[in-house]
Amino acid sequence: MGVSGLLLLDKPSGPTSHDMVAVIRRGAREKRVGHAGTLDPLATGLLVVCLGAATRLSEYLLEKDKRYQARVRFGQATNTYDADGTITATSEALPTREQVEAALAQFRGLIRQRPPAFSAIKRGGQKAYELARRGETVELEPRPITIYQLQLIEWSPPECVLEVHCMAGTYIRSLAHDLGQALGCGAHLTALRRTASGRFLVKQAVALEALNAAFAAGDWERVLLPMDAALPDWPTVRLSAEGERRIRTGQAVPLESTGGEWAKACDASGKFFAVLRADTSARVWRPHKVLSE
């Protein structure tokens, strides 16, 4: 059997998130590998990667809020909203720090954001970036997002660095572009670093070079987190051997409390093996996902 768990990777700039999954798949010799939240090729920082049975927990990780440090250049707009794109407009009228600080206020809280045309969102069964690369006009519908915190932490014209705490699904490229539009000068993202995803921090992550060295040495599993690290806030239901058998065979076990809809099931030794969902009308826990044999 392969291994199961979470790997926190400090992704370098250049490769795609898919490239990183391929590296880990080869190094770990595990076919079931996936990430919990894409980073663009330009971006660096925290990429949460799920291995083995933990890939079935990725949906719970994808919804976690994110933190970034974003470098924005004013005076140039690009078609991709970042430095990898083609410049579409320029302006010599650069904003002052005070003007940028004032403009940031409109992007805090609940807003509607239009994703960039060069994104993986599907339209008519095709990814938007595939249509955009063919020269087709792509205008995706705005969607509600929440930006919890947005601060200017470095000012070096024509660039600045923003610290962003936002909900999952926020496009920082769109934020940079929209900020430039609001200021009337155009802007695009020149660098992006994800510093946190939920409770996971980039300082906990392993660099790609160190991970490759660990793969070569055969001791890479020391950087692997257990599967239940994906669900740190969930209550735990510890089951007897009979309770474990019932859950593994698709049967329910008694619900002794109604503290929440979801819980982690652990066996008598404390090992996490299943996701439970409460059926309060029947007062039982029902198996939602059994993760290990």
Buried (B, 14 or more C-beta within 10 A) or exposed (E): EEBBBBBBBBBBBEBBBEEBBEBBBEBBEBEBBBBBBEBBBBBBBBBBBBBBBBBBBBEBBBEBBBBBBBBBBBBBBBBBBBBBBEEEBEBEEBBEEEBBBEBBEEBBEEBEBBBBBBBEBEBEEEBBBBBBEEEEEBEBEEBEBBBEEBEBEEEEEBBBBBBBBBBBBBBBBBBBBBBBBBBEBBBBBBBBBBBBBBEBEBEEBBEBEBBBEBBEEEEBEEBBBEBBBBBEEBEBBEBEEEBBEBBBEEEBBEBEEEEEEBBBBBBEEEEBBBBBBBEEEEEBBBBBBBBBE
